[in-house]
Amino acid sequence: MNDPNLWQLIHYLRHQATERNPAGLSGPEREASLLSHALCAVPIGLEPDETLAGDLGRGYLPAPQRETLDAAIAAFEAPSPPTAPQQPSASQLMADWFDCRAGYTLAHTCISYEEVIRHGLGAKVAEVTEALKTAAGPAAHTLRAMLTALEAVGRWAARYSELARQIAEDTAGTARRDDLLRIAEACQQVPMQPARSFHEALQSIWLTHVAIVISELSHSSLSVGRADQYLHPLYRADLRRG
């Protein structure tokens, strides 16, 4: 991820989406809308020897655009003058009094990557769409949020597919061009559809994993689970195909 201040960037993109969101969205729908905007607006790129898509950050912007974005983020983060003395937080008191320090994250997530690579997120889109036909109230709000988030990941993968094809058009080296076209094809297939190869399975896992990182605003306590078990069938199938 080509940005040492990635969270600063993601928070700014969420702030942009907050200002544009229509009033009256439920909590889940609002959060899904923020994720959708972040995945649509975050700068993406591919490293010269990269074989999996998923790189992102301000480092992939041309210098003029990066400077404009940096100025906007700096203005967004400019602190307001304090209006009253700030009271120390409970965590600060614990650190000062008892030397008790810790970091906390809301993540602690391990999704079913086996389901993602076997069926694709498109299967969940169909499942949620069907459930919405009879849902009402808070359940409908949650299902609409799920649909927004799932479709946002699909559009994000499509951005990488398009980028890889664009770079491939300007790449003379046959080996690198083949790699880029392979990335483009993989991102056109996954994570929305089932993975057809070991490479597509890795690509599906990585795009889904990074989307969760952005959604949770944390890269801590996120696990890919027993990858050795759910990837093994595709690995063996690729070996059989040579």
HELIX and SHEET records of a PDB file:
HELIX    1   1 LEU A    6  ARG A   20  1                                  15    
HELIX    2   2 GLY A   27  ALA A   41  1                                  15    
HELIX    3   3 ARG A   58  TYR A   60  5                                   3    
HELIX    4   4 ALA A   63  GLU A   77  1                                  15    
HELIX    5   5 ALA A   90  PHE A   98  1                                   9    
HELIX    6   6 TYR A  113  HIS A  119  1                                   7    
HELIX    7   7 LEU A  121  LEU A  132  1                                  12    
HELIX    8   8 GLY A  137  GLU A  169  1                                  33    
HELIX    9   9 THR A  174  GLN A  189  1                                  16    
HELIX   10  10 PHE A  198  GLU A  216  1                                  19    
HELIX   11  11 ALA A  227  ARG A  240  1                                  14    
SHEET    1   A 2 ILE A  44  GLY A  45  0                                        
SHEET    2   A 2 ASP A  55  LEU A  56 -1                                        
END                                                                             
